[in-house]
Amino acid sequence: MVLSTTELADLQDRLFQLRCAAEDVLIATEDGATADELRVLAERVRAGAKGLERLR
């Protein structure tokens, strides 16, 4: 698979968003977030990962 410059930039943006979402979960855990708060953050991670699956 060869990506165009635009596609590569989009991929990099989506990977950055996924990393930030994962970091949010870690920070929230350290800050004592509730299960409901962590569930919302985990959903963001799942949604970001699912979006990356569309590359196939």
PQR file with spaces between the fields and no chain letter, atoms N, CA, C, O and H, PARSE charges and radii, in Angstrom:
ATOM       1  N    MET     1       0.842   -1.167    0.000 -0.4000 1.5000
ATOM       2  CA   MET     1       0.000    0.000    0.000 -0.0000 2.0000
ATOM       3  C    MET     1       0.894    1.238    0.000  0.5500 1.7000
ATOM       4  O    MET     1       1.813    1.345    0.811 -0.5500 1.4000
ATOM       5  N    VAL     2       0.626    2.147   -0.890 -0.4000 1.5000
ATOM       6  CA   VAL     2       1.347    3.407   -0.961 -0.0000 2.0000
ATOM       7  C    VAL     2       0.372    4.523   -0.615  0.5500 1.7000
ATOM       8  O    VAL     2      -0.711    4.612   -1.192 -0.5500 1.4000
ATOM       9  H    VAL     2      -0.121    2.059   -1.548  0.4000 1.0000
ATOM      10  N    LEU     3       0.762    5.374    0.330 -0.4000 1.5000
ATOM      11  CA   LEU     3      -0.092    6.467    0.750 -0.0000 2.0000
ATOM      12  C    LEU     3       0.343    7.768    0.101  0.5500 1.7000
ATOM      13  O    LEU     3       1.534    8.031   -0.069 -0.5500 1.4000
ATOM      14  H    LEU     3       1.643    5.301    0.799  0.4000 1.0000
ATOM      15  N    SER     4      -0.631    8.567   -0.254 -0.4000 1.5000
ATOM      16  CA   SER     4      -0.320    9.904   -0.752 -0.0000 2.0000
ATOM      17  C    SER     4       0.116   10.772    0.422  0.5500 1.7000
ATOM      18  O    SER     4      -0.029   10.378    1.579 -0.5500 1.4000
ATOM      19  H    SER     4      -1.599    8.354   -0.116  0.4000 1.0000
ATOM      20  N    THR     5       0.640   11.934    0.129 -0.4000 1.5000
ATOM      21  CA   THR     5       1.049   12.865    1.176 -0.0000 2.0000
ATOM      22  C    THR     5      -0.131   13.231    2.062  0.5500 1.7000
ATOM      23  O    THR     5       0.011   13.313    3.282 -0.5500 1.4000
ATOM      24  H    THR     5       0.758   12.255   -0.811  0.4000 1.0000
ATOM      25  N    THR     6      -1.282   13.449    1.466 -0.4000 1.5000
ATOM      26  CA   THR     6      -2.488   13.794    2.215 -0.0000 2.0000
ATOM      27  C    THR     6      -2.925   12.639    3.103  0.5500 1.7000
ATOM      28  O    THR     6      -3.270   12.844    4.267 -0.5500 1.4000
ATOM      29  H    THR     6      -1.398   13.383    0.475  0.4000 1.0000
ATOM      30  N    GLU     7      -2.911   11.428    2.561 -0.4000 1.5000
ATOM      31  CA   GLU     7      -3.298   10.253    3.339 -0.0000 2.0000
ATOM      32  C    GLU     7      -2.339   10.015    4.499  0.5500 1.7000
ATOM      33  O    GLU     7      -2.763    9.635    5.590 -0.5500 1.4000
ATOM      34  H    GLU     7      -2.631   11.262    1.616  0.4000 1.0000
ATOM      35  N    LEU     8      -1.048   10.238    4.267 -0.4000 1.5000
ATOM      36  CA   LEU     8      -0.065   10.063    5.322 -0.0000 2.0000
ATOM      37  C    LEU     8      -0.282   11.092    6.429  0.5500 1.7000
ATOM      38  O    LEU     8      -0.206   10.754    7.611 -0.5500 1.4000
ATOM      39  H    LEU     8      -0.704   10.547    3.380  0.4000 1.0000
ATOM      40  N    ALA     9      -0.546   12.323    6.062 -0.4000 1.5000
ATOM      41  CA   ALA     9      -0.809   13.368    7.060 -0.0000 2.0000
ATOM      42  C    ALA     9      -2.053   13.027    7.868  0.5500 1.7000
ATOM      43  O    ALA     9      -2.075   13.222    9.083 -0.5500 1.4000
ATOM      44  H    ALA     9      -0.608   12.597    5.102  0.4000 1.0000
ATOM      45  N    ASP    10      -3.088   12.519    7.205 -0.4000 1.5000
ATOM      46  CA   ASP    10      -4.309   12.117    7.903 -0.0000 2.0000
ATOM      47  C    ASP    10      -4.020   10.976    8.874  0.5500 1.7000
ATOM      48  O    ASP    10      -4.506   10.985   10.005 -0.5500 1.4000
ATOM      49  H    ASP    10      -3.070   12.360    6.218  0.4000 1.0000
ATOM      50  N    LEU    11      -3.246   10.011    8.447 -0.4000 1.5000
ATOM      51  CA   LEU    11      -2.878    8.886    9.306 -0.0000 2.0000
ATOM      52  C    LEU    11      -2.104    9.377   10.522  0.5500 1.7000
ATOM      53  O    LEU    11      -2.370    8.945   11.644 -0.5500 1.4000
ATOM      54  H    LEU    11      -2.851   10.003    7.528  0.4000 1.0000
ATOM      55  N    GLN    12      -1.162   10.264   10.310 -0.4000 1.5000
ATOM      56  CA   GLN    12      -0.380   10.794   11.423 -0.0000 2.0000
ATOM      57  C    GLN    12      -1.277   11.542   12.409  0.5500 1.7000
ATOM      58  O    GLN    12      -1.099   11.421   13.621 -0.5500 1.4000
ATOM      59  H    GLN    12      -0.945   10.615    9.399  0.4000 1.0000
ATOM      60  N    ASP    13      -2.223   12.301   11.906 -0.4000 1.5000
ATOM      61  CA   ASP    13      -3.161   13.020   12.771 -0.0000 2.0000
ATOM      62  C    ASP    13      -3.997   12.045   13.601  0.5500 1.7000
ATOM      63  O    ASP    13      -4.192   12.248   14.799 -0.5500 1.4000
ATOM      64  H    ASP    13      -2.367   12.399   10.921  0.4000 1.0000
ATOM      65  N    ARG    14      -4.484   10.995   12.958 -0.4000 1.5000
ATOM      66  CA   ARG    14      -5.320   10.024   13.660 -0.0000 2.0000
ATOM      67  C    ARG    14      -4.523    9.244   14.701  0.5500 1.7000
ATOM      68  O    ARG    14      -5.039    8.933   15.774 -0.5500 1.4000
ATOM      69  H    ARG    14      -4.326   10.830   11.985  0.4000 1.0000
ATOM      70  N    LEU    15      -3.265    8.926   14.389 -0.4000 1.5000
ATOM      71  CA   LEU    15      -2.412    8.252   15.368 -0.0000 2.0000
ATOM      72  C    LEU    15      -2.121    9.161   16.556  0.5500 1.7000
ATOM      73  O    LEU    15      -2.087    8.697   17.696 -0.5500 1.4000
ATOM      74  H    LEU    15      -2.845    9.178   13.517  0.4000 1.0000
ATOM      75  N    PHE    16      -1.913   10.441   16.303 -0.4000 1.5000
ATOM      76  CA   PHE    16      -1.695   11.403   17.376 -0.0000 2.0000
ATOM      77  C    PHE    16      -2.930   11.483   18.275  0.5500 1.7000
ATOM      78  O    PHE    16      -2.806   11.506   19.499 -0.5500 1.4000
ATOM      79  H    PHE    16      -1.940   10.817   15.378  0.4000 1.0000
ATOM      80  N    GLN    17      -4.106   11.525   17.678 -0.4000 1.5000
ATOM      81  CA   GLN    17      -5.349   11.568   18.446 -0.0000 2.0000
ATOM      82  C    GLN    17      -5.503   10.314   19.296  0.5500 1.7000
ATOM      83  O    GLN    17      -5.940   10.387   20.445 -0.5500 1.4000
ATOM      84  H    GLN    17      -4.207   11.506   16.683  0.4000 1.0000
ATOM      85  N    LEU    18      -5.146    9.171   18.737 -0.4000 1.5000
ATOM      86  CA   LEU    18      -5.236    7.913   19.481 -0.0000 2.0000
ATOM      87  C    LEU    18      -4.269    7.913   20.656  0.5500 1.7000
ATOM      88  O    LEU    18      -4.632    7.497   21.756 -0.5500 1.4000
ATOM      89  H    LEU    18      -4.790    9.111   17.804  0.4000 1.0000
ATOM      90  N    ARG    19      -3.049    8.371   20.436 -0.4000 1.5000
ATOM      91  CA   ARG    19      -2.075    8.444   21.526 -0.0000 2.0000
ATOM      92  C    ARG    19      -2.550    9.381   22.623  0.5500 1.7000
ATOM      93  O    ARG    19      -2.430    9.071   23.808 -0.5500 1.4000
ATOM      94  H    ARG    19      -2.754    8.709   19.543  0.4000 1.0000
ATOM      95  N    CYS    20      -3.087   10.520   22.230 -0.4000 1.5000
ATOM      96  CA   CYS    20      -3.586   11.477   23.226 -0.0000 2.0000
ATOM      97  C    CYS    20      -4.737   10.878   24.030  0.5500 1.7000
ATOM      98  O    CYS    20      -4.822   11.085   25.240 -0.5500 1.4000
ATOM      99  H    CYS    20      -3.184   10.772   21.267  0.4000 1.0000
ATOM     100  N    ALA    21      -5.611   10.148   23.371 -0.4000 1.5000
ATOM     101  CA   ALA    21      -6.729    9.513   24.073 -0.0000 2.0000
ATOM     102  C    ALA    21      -6.223    8.486   25.074  0.5500 1.7000
ATOM     103  O    ALA    21      -6.748    8.388   26.183 -0.5500 1.4000
ATOM     104  H    ALA    21      -5.542    9.980   22.388  0.4000 1.0000
ATOM     105  N    ALA    22      -5.208    7.721   24.691 -0.4000 1.5000
ATOM     106  CA   ALA    22      -4.630    6.732   25.608 -0.0000 2.0000
ATOM     107  C    ALA    22      -3.960    7.430   26.790  0.5500 1.7000
ATOM     108  O    ALA    22      -4.074    6.972   27.927 -0.5500 1.4000
ATOM     109  H    ALA    22      -4.781    7.801   23.790  0.4000 1.0000
ATOM     110  N    GLU    23      -3.269    8.525   26.528 -0.4000 1.5000
ATOM     111  CA   GLU    23      -2.641    9.282   27.609 -0.0000 2.0000
ATOM     112  C    GLU    23      -3.697    9.849   28.553  0.5500 1.7000
ATOM     113  O    GLU    23      -3.482    9.901   29.764 -0.5500 1.4000
ATOM     114  H    GLU    23      -3.176    8.897   25.605  0.4000 1.0000
ATOM     115  N    ASP    24      -4.831   10.273   28.009 -0.4000 1.5000
ATOM     116  CA   ASP    24      -5.919   10.776   28.847 -0.0000 2.0000
ATOM     117  C    ASP    24      -6.403    9.715   29.824  0.5500 1.7000
ATOM     118  O    ASP    24      -6.713   10.019   30.976 -0.5500 1.4000
ATOM     119  H    ASP    24      -5.005   10.230   27.025  0.4000 1.0000
ATOM     120  N    VAL    25      -6.469    8.469   29.364 -0.4000 1.5000
ATOM     121  CA   VAL    25      -6.881    7.366   30.241 -0.0000 2.0000
ATOM     122  C    VAL    25      -5.863    7.194   31.373  0.5500 1.7000
ATOM     123  O    VAL    25      -6.237    7.049   32.536 -0.5500 1.4000
ATOM     124  H    VAL    25      -6.217    8.222   28.428  0.4000 1.0000
ATOM     125  N    LEU    26      -4.592    7.210   31.024 -0.4000 1.5000
ATOM     126  CA   LEU    26      -3.558    7.045   32.051 -0.0000 2.0000
ATOM     127  C    LEU    26      -3.598    8.176   33.078  0.5500 1.7000
ATOM     128  O    LEU    26      -3.523    7.928   34.281 -0.5500 1.4000
ATOM     129  H    LEU    26      -4.288    7.328   30.079  0.4000 1.0000
ATOM     130  N    ILE    27      -3.716    9.404   32.608 -0.4000 1.5000
ATOM     131  CA   ILE    27      -3.764   10.553   33.511 -0.0000 2.0000
ATOM     132  C    ILE    27      -4.997   10.477   34.406  0.5500 1.7000
ATOM     133  O    ILE    27      -4.918   10.721   35.610 -0.5500 1.4000
ATOM     134  H    ILE    27      -3.777    9.605   31.630  0.4000 1.0000
ATOM     135  N    ALA    28      -6.130   10.139   33.809 -0.4000 1.5000
ATOM     136  CA   ALA    28      -7.366   10.041   34.590 -0.0000 2.0000
ATOM     137  C    ALA    28      -7.249    8.960   35.656  0.5500 1.7000
ATOM     138  O    ALA    28      -7.735    9.135   36.774 -0.5500 1.4000
ATOM     139  H    ALA    28      -6.194    9.941   32.831  0.4000 1.0000
ATOM     140  N    THR    29      -6.612    7.852   35.322 -0.4000 1.5000
ATOM     141  CA   THR    29      -6.413    6.773   36.286 -0.0000 2.0000
ATOM     142  C    THR    29      -5.575    7.253   37.461  0.5500 1.7000
ATOM     143  O    THR    29      -5.894    6.990   38.620 -0.5500 1.4000
ATOM     144  H    THR    29      -6.217    7.710   34.415  0.4000 1.0000
ATOM     145  N    GLU    30      -4.489    7.966   37.137 -0.4000 1.5000
ATOM     146  CA   GLU    30      -3.616    8.498   38.188 -0.0000 2.0000
ATOM     147  C    GLU    30      -4.352    9.522   39.053  0.5500 1.7000
ATOM     148  O    GLU    30      -4.064    9.654   40.243 -0.5500 1.4000
ATOM     149  H    GLU    30      -4.230    8.180   36.195  0.4000 1.0000
ATOM     150  N    ASP    31      -5.291   10.239   38.463 -0.4000 1.5000
ATOM     151  CA   ASP    31      -6.037   11.271   39.185 -0.0000 2.0000
ATOM     152  C    ASP    31      -7.259   10.725   39.922  0.5500 1.7000
ATOM     153  O    ASP    31      -8.001   11.486   40.544 -0.5500 1.4000
ATOM     154  H    ASP    31      -5.525   10.132   37.496  0.4000 1.0000
ATOM     155  N    GLY    32      -7.468    9.406   39.854 -0.4000 1.5000
ATOM     156  CA   GLY    32      -8.565    8.784   40.590 -0.0000 2.0000
ATOM     157  C    GLY    32      -9.924    8.910   39.917  0.5500 1.7000
ATOM     158  O    GLY    32     -10.943    9.032   40.597 -0.5500 1.4000
ATOM     159  H    GLY    32      -6.866    8.789   39.349  0.4000 1.0000
ATOM     160  N    ALA    33      -9.947    8.882   38.602 -0.4000 1.5000
ATOM     161  CA   ALA    33     -11.209    8.975   37.864 -0.0000 2.0000
ATOM     162  C    ALA    33     -12.148    7.838   38.236  0.5500 1.7000
ATOM     163  O    ALA    33     -11.719    6.750   38.620 -0.5500 1.4000
ATOM     164  H    ALA    33      -9.119    8.783   38.050  0.4000 1.0000
ATOM     165  N    THR    34     -13.420    8.116   38.112 -0.4000 1.5000
ATOM     166  CA   THR    34     -14.427    7.086   38.386 -0.0000 2.0000
ATOM     167  C    THR    34     -14.482    6.095   37.221  0.5500 1.7000
ATOM     168  O    THR    34     -13.936    6.340   36.146 -0.5500 1.4000
ATOM     169  H    THR    34     -13.768    8.999   37.800  0.4000 1.0000
ATOM     170  N    ALA    35     -15.141    4.993   37.462 -0.4000 1.5000
ATOM     171  CA   ALA    35     -15.306    3.982   36.413 -0.0000 2.0000
ATOM     172  C    ALA    35     -16.048    4.564   35.218  0.5500 1.7000
ATOM     173  O    ALA    35     -15.702    4.269   34.074 -0.5500 1.4000
ATOM     174  H    ALA    35     -15.585    4.794   38.336  0.4000 1.0000
ATOM     175  N    ASP    36     -17.058    5.381   35.467 -0.4000 1.5000
ATOM     176  CA   ASP    36     -17.811    5.993   34.361 -0.0000 2.0000
ATOM     177  C    ASP    36     -16.925    6.921   33.539  0.5500 1.7000
ATOM     178  O    ASP    36     -16.999    6.926   32.310 -0.5500 1.4000
ATOM     179  H    ASP    36     -17.339    5.621   36.396  0.4000 1.0000
ATOM     180  N    GLU    37     -16.092    7.702   34.211 -0.4000 1.5000
ATOM     181  CA   GLU    37     -15.184    8.606   33.502 -0.0000 2.0000
ATOM     182  C    GLU    37     -14.182    7.825   32.664  0.5500 1.7000
ATOM     183  O    GLU    37     -13.898    8.194   31.524 -0.5500 1.4000
ATOM     184  H    GLU    37     -16.032    7.698   35.209  0.4000 1.0000
ATOM     185  N    LEU    38     -13.651    6.753   33.225 -0.4000 1.5000
ATOM     186  CA   LEU    38     -12.704    5.920   32.492 -0.0000 2.0000
ATOM     187  C    LEU    38     -13.373    5.231   31.313  0.5500 1.7000
ATOM     188  O    LEU    38     -12.756    5.049   30.263 -0.5500 1.4000
ATOM     189  H    LEU    38     -13.882    6.453   34.150  0.4000 1.0000
ATOM     190  N    ARG    39     -14.630    4.847   31.482 -0.4000 1.5000
ATOM     191  CA   ARG    39     -15.366    4.207   30.398 -0.0000 2.0000
ATOM     192  C    ARG    39     -15.490    5.158   29.201  0.5500 1.7000
ATOM     193  O    ARG    39     -15.316    4.745   28.055 -0.5500 1.4000
ATOM     194  H    ARG    39     -15.132    4.994   32.334  0.4000 1.0000
ATOM     195  N    VAL    40     -15.787    6.415   29.472 -0.4000 1.5000
ATOM     196  CA   VAL    40     -15.906    7.416   28.402 -0.0000 2.0000
ATOM     197  C    VAL    40     -14.563    7.580   27.675  0.5500 1.7000
ATOM     198  O    VAL    40     -14.506    7.620   26.446 -0.5500 1.4000
ATOM     199  H    VAL    40     -15.929    6.750   30.404  0.4000 1.0000
ATOM     200  N    LEU    41     -13.501    7.671   28.455 -0.4000 1.5000
ATOM     201  CA   LEU    41     -12.175    7.822   27.855 -0.0000 2.0000
ATOM     202  C    LEU    41     -11.772    6.581   27.063  0.5500 1.7000
ATOM     203  O    LEU    41     -11.197    6.688   25.979 -0.5500 1.4000
ATOM     204  H    LEU    41     -13.547    7.638   29.453  0.4000 1.0000
ATOM     205  N    ALA    42     -12.075    5.409   27.607 -0.4000 1.5000
ATOM     206  CA   ALA    42     -11.761    4.169   26.896 -0.0000 2.0000
ATOM     207  C    ALA    42     -12.535    4.082   25.581  0.5500 1.7000
ATOM     208  O    ALA    42     -12.022    3.552   24.595 -0.5500 1.4000
ATOM     209  H    ALA    42     -12.542    5.322   28.487  0.4000 1.0000
ATOM     210  N    GLU    43     -13.743    4.590   25.560 -0.4000 1.5000
ATOM     211  CA   GLU    43     -14.528    4.609   24.319 -0.0000 2.0000
ATOM     212  C    GLU    43     -13.847    5.475   23.267  0.5500 1.7000
ATOM     213  O    GLU    43     -13.883    5.150   22.080 -0.5500 1.4000
ATOM     214  H    GLU    43     -14.159    5.020   26.361  0.4000 1.0000
ATOM     215  N    ARG    44     -13.229    6.570   23.690 -0.4000 1.5000
ATOM     216  CA   ARG    44     -12.488    7.414   22.737 -0.0000 2.0000
ATOM     217  C    ARG    44     -11.314    6.655   22.137  0.5500 1.7000
ATOM     218  O    ARG    44     -11.034    6.775   20.944 -0.5500 1.4000
ATOM     219  H    ARG    44     -13.199    6.834   24.654  0.4000 1.0000
ATOM     220  N    VAL    45     -10.628    5.876   22.964 -0.4000 1.5000
ATOM     221  CA   VAL    45      -9.515    5.073   22.463 -0.0000 2.0000
ATOM     222  C    VAL    45     -10.037    4.040   21.466  0.5500 1.7000
ATOM     223  O    VAL    45      -9.470    3.859   20.388 -0.5500 1.4000
ATOM     224  H    VAL    45     -10.855    5.778   23.933  0.4000 1.0000
ATOM     225  N    ARG    46     -11.128    3.365   21.843 -0.4000 1.5000
ATOM     226  CA   ARG    46     -11.701    2.347   20.950 -0.0000 2.0000
ATOM     227  C    ARG    46     -12.117    2.961   19.624  0.5500 1.7000
ATOM     228  O    ARG    46     -11.840    2.398   18.565 -0.5500 1.4000
ATOM     229  H    ARG    46     -11.588    3.512   22.719  0.4000 1.0000
ATOM     230  N    ALA    47     -12.774    4.100   19.671 -0.4000 1.5000
ATOM     231  CA   ALA    47     -13.238    4.753   18.443 -0.0000 2.0000
ATOM     232  C    ALA    47     -12.059    5.167   17.566  0.5500 1.7000
ATOM     233  O    ALA    47     -12.115    5.050   16.341 -0.5500 1.4000
ATOM     234  H    ALA    47     -13.000    4.558   20.531  0.4000 1.0000
ATOM     235  N    GLY    48     -10.998    5.647   18.198 -0.4000 1.5000
ATOM     236  CA   GLY    48      -9.810    6.028   17.425 -0.0000 2.0000
ATOM     237  C    GLY    48      -9.151    4.832   16.760  0.5500 1.7000
ATOM     238  O    GLY    48      -8.735    4.903   15.603 -0.5500 1.4000
ATOM     239  H    GLY    48     -10.952    5.741   19.192  0.4000 1.0000
ATOM     240  N    ALA    49      -9.061    3.742   17.493 -0.4000 1.5000
ATOM     241  CA   ALA    49      -8.467    2.525   16.927 -0.0000 2.0000
ATOM     242  C    ALA    49      -9.340    1.971   15.809  0.5500 1.7000
ATOM     243  O    ALA    49      -8.830    1.520   14.783 -0.5500 1.4000
ATOM     244  H    ALA    49      -9.399    3.684   18.432  0.4000 1.0000
ATOM     245  N    LYS    50     -10.646    2.004   16.005 -0.4000 1.5000
ATOM     246  CA   LYS    50     -11.550    1.501   14.975 -0.0000 2.0000
ATOM     247  C    LYS    50     -11.417    2.322   13.700  0.5500 1.7000
ATOM     248  O    LYS    50     -11.461    1.779   12.595 -0.5500 1.4000
ATOM     249  H    LYS    50     -11.060    2.369   16.838  0.4000 1.0000
ATOM     250  N    GLY    51     -11.255    3.636   13.858 -0.4000 1.5000
ATOM     251  CA   GLY    51     -11.067    4.497   12.692 -0.0000 2.0000
ATOM     252  C    GLY    51      -9.815    4.150   11.913  0.5500 1.7000
ATOM     253  O    GLY    51      -9.794    4.272   10.689 -0.5500 1.4000
ATOM     254  H    GLY    51     -11.220    4.077   14.755  0.4000 1.0000
ATOM     255  N    LEU    52      -8.777    3.722   12.602 -0.4000 1.5000
ATOM     256  CA   LEU    52      -7.541    3.340   11.934 -0.0000 2.0000
ATOM     257  C    LEU    52      -7.698    2.031   11.171  0.5500 1.7000
ATOM     258  O    LEU    52      -6.973    1.797   10.203 -0.5500 1.4000
ATOM     259  H    LEU    52      -8.794    3.623   13.597  0.4000 1.0000
ATOM     260  N    GLU    53      -8.613    1.186   11.576 -0.4000 1.5000
ATOM     261  CA   GLU    53      -8.848   -0.080   10.876 -0.0000 2.0000
ATOM     262  C    GLU    53      -9.354    0.153    9.452  0.5500 1.7000
ATOM     263  O    GLU    53      -9.215   -0.716    8.591 -0.5500 1.4000
ATOM     264  H    GLU    53      -9.202    1.375   12.361  0.4000 1.0000
ATOM     265  N    ARG    54      -9.925    1.297    9.212 -0.4000 1.5000
ATOM     266  CA   ARG    54     -10.484    1.581    7.875 -0.0000 2.0000
ATOM     267  C    ARG    54      -9.410    1.742    6.818  0.5500 1.7000
ATOM     268  O    ARG    54      -9.736    1.934    5.647 -0.5500 1.4000
ATOM     269  H    ARG    54     -10.038    2.003    9.911  0.4000 1.0000
ATOM     270  N    LEU    55      -8.150    1.672    7.185 -0.4000 1.5000
ATOM     271  CA   LEU    55      -7.067    1.806    6.218 -0.0000 2.0000
ATOM     272  C    LEU    55      -6.987    0.605    5.289  0.5500 1.7000
ATOM     273  O    LEU    55      -6.429    0.701    4.196 -0.5500 1.4000
ATOM     274  H    LEU    55      -7.884    1.516    8.136  0.4000 1.0000
ATOM     275  N    ARG    56      -7.528   -0.495    5.703 -0.4000 1.5000
ATOM     276  CA   ARG    56      -7.424   -1.711    4.887 -0.0000 2.0000
ATOM     277  C    ARG    56      -8.153   -1.601    3.588  0.5500 1.7000
ATOM     278  O    ARG    56      -8.154   -2.546    2.799 -0.5500 1.4000
ATOM     279  H    ARG    56      -7.981   -0.573    6.591  0.4000 1.0000
